Amino acid sequence: MIYMEFEAIKMDGLGNDFVIVDQRVNKLDLSKDQIIRICDRSFIGCDQLIYINNSKEADAEVVFFNSDGSHSDACGNGTRCVAYLLSIEKNKKNIDLMVASKVLSSKIFENNVVETAIGSPTLEWDKIPLTKNLDTRNLSLGMFDINGEEIKGGIAVNVGNPHIIFFCQNIKNIDIKKYGPLIENHELFPKKCNVTIAQKINDQHYIIKVWERGAGLTKACGTAACATSVAANLNKLENSETKIEFSTGILNIHIDEKLNIKMKGPVSEIESIKIKI
């Protein structure tokens, strides 16, 4: 059996973890099966695998793969991690990354805090996308908590990838491992979707759990934090500030007067690893 051995980086944002493979010098041709193997928790383990590629328009291009080997158009925490990594490499505090044909700008602060601008959200049904024209502010999907009470509705938001957000009284009473995959693969979502349940603490503070398409239950998800902030502030998106809390920490989401979203929070230190596969 022929093995491939290469160096990679392990990083995470609030526990949302990644294996980062630098393709700029030595390009690796990893198969889908190899990506799945690397992401497997019984081997290396991560939520997503990330390629760093050369780019003429930005400091680098990043490409994301979910743990099931599928491609992902966006990953907020992954973008923040790569921005931090390149800021060390290039010794500068502002990093531009090409993500799915868009340039996303990040600013690096002290104590490993990174703020990334991810663009503006959309609630248009065909851009989520959905399979049919429905009110994206209420998709009339539902789930039941452990007491048999129905949580119905679901707000669909695209912030680079598709999300659906449900607001509930207590997220501890909902089995997201049960409902996450059912809604992720619902016929309404031709490209599947990320599923978030959110509990309101106050108008500017929400606790959330996320079932991520192609990855399953994750400790944190940057784009889900952004999508939840949009869903929570539908009546006044402009200049909104929202604190999104995960079990592992907090992301601060700011939406400016032009509806551009910025997310800010910590990333881990950089860990070099060797992979033999």
Secondary structure, DSSP 8 states (H G I E B T S, - for coil): ----EEEEEEEEETTEEEEEEE-SSS-----HHHHHHHH-TTSS--SEEEEEE--SSSSEEEEEEETTS-EES--HHHHHHHHHHHHHHHT-SEEEEEETTEEEEEEE-STTEEEEEEE--B--GGGTT-SS---TT---EEEE-TTS-EEEE-EEEESSSEEEEEEES-GGGS-HHHHHHHHHT-TT-TT--EEEEEEEEETTEEEEEEEETTTEEES--HHHHHHHHHHHTTT--TTEEEEEEETTEEEEEEE-TT--EEEEEE----EEEEEE-
